[in-house]
């Protein structure tokens, strides 16, 4: 089956090795580095988990990161990554080992120093990426359990973004940018309507899902069928919501540096009008009940 040769021992559970086919690889396994020396041979059948960091910069980052991290956390992240791989149907970008380890190590330090860190788009993340959010819930629970900490709910959202980044093969900064953009647009809608949309409501879910699909269509360069009749109707019947929809599309264009199809305005107006109607209905109900 062949063997690998130890190039560098990072700790008892992580080594850098020379692979006969893939050159330099990272090998993770309980006790894999214990008492190992450079050029020691390890049979490939004994390797529990191996991944390749083809980017030289990432290799150096990982080599610098691992000695600074609790070995128990390395084991926990390894377990979580295996869980994600087993519960997702897409290939997982191996960079998640670096990104998630670095993020959680920093989150634990913040927790130990009692430094709060708010996630401004937690609800949006849960709506946009429900599968990733569910896996992140498990992940944070395991981290809390294994590391003896109590990371806050906000961390689930951050971990979910890292998982989505690895599954979609998109950089975490791009994923965060989309989540933040949706959060900002929801705030813009609420400020214009002077109405806070209940986060557990179907209306909120519909709006966030629609905004997500607008961004996804735009990112993939998909065309949207023009519906001049719908566009004209929305503009005549609901001028305020139509104007707000235009504001939202302009925000998208400015932030993503891409042109939004005008047909999106009509579809978005439908969602906004539903929210405006819900606000009016709730106000009428409150007036009738005297609350």
N, C-alpha and C positions, 0 to 999 in steps of 0.2 A: 504493500500500500504506500510505502514511502515514508519519509520523515521530514521534520523541519529542524532548523538549527537556531538555537537561542542567539539573538543579536543583542538584546538588552532586557534586563529584568526590571520592570517598573514597580512591582510589589509581589506579594505572595500569590496573587490571583491574576496578574496581568503581565504578559511579556510581549516584546517585539521579537519576531522571528523571521528568518529567511525561508521562504517557501520555494520548492523546486519549480512551481508553475507561476505563482503570483508575485514573486520577489518578496518585498517586505510586507508582513501582515501583523495584525494585532491578534493575540490569542488570549481568551478569557476562560478561566476554569478554576474551580476551587483548588488551591494549593499548586497550581501549574508552575508557579515561579519559585516555590520553596526549595531552597538549597540548589537552585540552578545556577550554572555558570555560563559565560559567553562561549558559544560553539558547542554546547551540550546538544545532543540529538534527542528529539522527542518523536515517538512514533505517531503518525497522523491519526491512528485509531484512538489515541488517548486524548485527542483534542476535542473539547466539549463545544467550544464556540470560537469561530475565527472570522474576522472581517478585514477588509482591505481598505486602507486609506491611500488612495492613489495620489491625492494632492499633497505635495511635500509640506506645504504650510500647515495642513490639518494634522499630518503626522507629528510635526514639531509641537503643535498645540496640545495634542493628546499626551505626548511624552512629558510635557511640562505640567499638565493638569493632574495626571494620575497620582504622582507622589504627594500632592497637596490634599488629596481626598481620602476620607475614611474608607478603609478596605471593605467595611460592611456595606457602605453605600455603593461601592462598585458591584458587589454581589447583588444588591437590591435592584440596581438599574439593569443589570444583566437579566435578572428574573423578569422585570417589567418589559424589557425589550422582547424577550421570548414570548411573553403573554400577548403583546401587541401583534407579533408576527403570526401567532396562532389564531388570533381573533379578527384579523383583517384579511381581505382577499387580494390585496395589492402588495407588490414588492416594497420593502422598507429600505429607505436610504440609510446606509450604515452611519452617516454623519450623526444620527440621533444619539449614538453612544457619547459623542463629545458634547453635543448641545444640551442633552438632558442631564448628563452628569454635572456639567458646569452650572446649569440653571438651578438644579436641586441643591447642590453644595452651597451656592450663594443664598438660596431661600432658607436653608437651615441656619446659616450664619445670621441672617436677618432675624430669624425666629429666636435664636439664642441671645441676640442683643436687644430683643424686644423692639425691633424697628418695623413698624407697620408698612405694608406695601399694597396699595389699593389697585385692583384690576378694573379699569373703567369700562371694559367691554365684556364683562363676564357673561351677562345674559345674552348678548348678541352671539358670543361664541357657542353657548349651549344650543341656541336655535340654529345657527349656521352649520355646526358640525356635531350633530347629536351622537353619532357613533364614536367619534374621537373623544367627545366629552365623557361618554360612559366608560371608555377605557382609561381616561385620565382620572376619573373618580376612583376606580380600582387602584390605579398607580399611586395616587396620593395616600389612599388608605394603607397600602402596603408600606410606603415610605414612613408614614406616621407610626405604624406598628413595629417595623423592623428597627427604625432609628430612634424610637422613643421620643418623638416630637409630636407637635400638633399643628401642622401647617394649615393655614386658613383656607376657606372655600375659594378665595381668589386664585390660589395656586392651581386649582383644577382647570381653570380657564387657560392659564399659561401653558400647562402641560398639554392640554388638548391642542393648542396651536402648534406645539413642537411635534406632536404625533401627526397632525395633518400635514405639516411641512415635510416630514419624512415619507408619508404615504403618497403625497402629491408630487414629490420631488421638486418642490418649490422652496426657495430660501425662506427662513422664518420671518425675515423682515418684510417680505412681500405678503405673507399670510397675515402678519400683524397689521400691515398697512390696510388691507381689505377690511379686517375686523374693526379697526379704528374708524375707517371711513363710514362703515355702516352705523357704528355707534354715533358718530357725529351727525349723520343724516337723521337718525331717529331723534336726536336732541333738537335738530333744526325743526323737524315736524312738530314735536311737542311744544317748542317755544312759539311757533307760529299759530298753533291751535290753542295755546294756553291750556293744555290738557296732557296729563301724564298717562300714558298707555299702560294698563296693568301688565306686568311682565309675564304673568301666567295665563294671559288671555289669548284666544284664538286670533284676535285682531293683531296683536303684537307679533305672533308667530307668522301670520300671513305677510305682514309688512316686511319683516326682516328677511323672510324667505324670498319675497319678490325682489328686494334690493340685492340680495345675494346673487340671484339669477341674472339680474341686470349686469352686475360686475363680471360674472362668469362668462356671459355671452360676449361682453366687451373684450375680456381678456383673450377669449378664443377666436375673436374676429367673426363671430356669427352674425349673419344678417337678420333683421327683424322685419317681418312683413308689414308694409305700410297700410294703415287703415284710415284713410282720410275721413271716412264717414264717422268713425268713432272719435277721431281727433277733433273734428268739427263739433260734434255733439258735446263732448266734454268741455270744450272751450266755451260753448254757448250756455250750457246748463250749469256748469260749476266753475265759473271764471276764477274764483279765489283759489280753489284746489288745483286748477289747471296752472295757475301762476306759480303756486308752491312746487308743483311737479317740475316746472321749468327750472326753478331755483335749484332743485335737487340734481337735475341732470347737468346743470352748469358746474355744480360742486364736483360731480363725478369727473367731468371733462377736465377741470382744473387740476384735480388731484391725480388722475390717471394719464393725463396728457393724450387722451383719445377722444374722438367725436362719438357722441351718443346718438343713435338713430332717433329721429323725431317721434316715431311710433311709440317709443318707450314712454313718452310723456302722457299719452292717452291712457295706457294701461296703468301707469302709476297714479293718475288722477282718480281712477276707480277705487284704488285702495285708500287714498287720502280722503275721498268723499265718504267712504264707509266709516272712517274714523271720526270725521266731522259730524256725521249723523249720530254715531254712538255718543259723542260728547253732548249733542243737543238732547238726545233721548234721556241721558242721565240727568241733565240739568232740569228737564221737564219733570222727571220723576221726583227729584229732590224738592222742586217747587210745590208739587202736589202733596208730598208728605210733610212739607214744612221743615225739612232738615237743612 
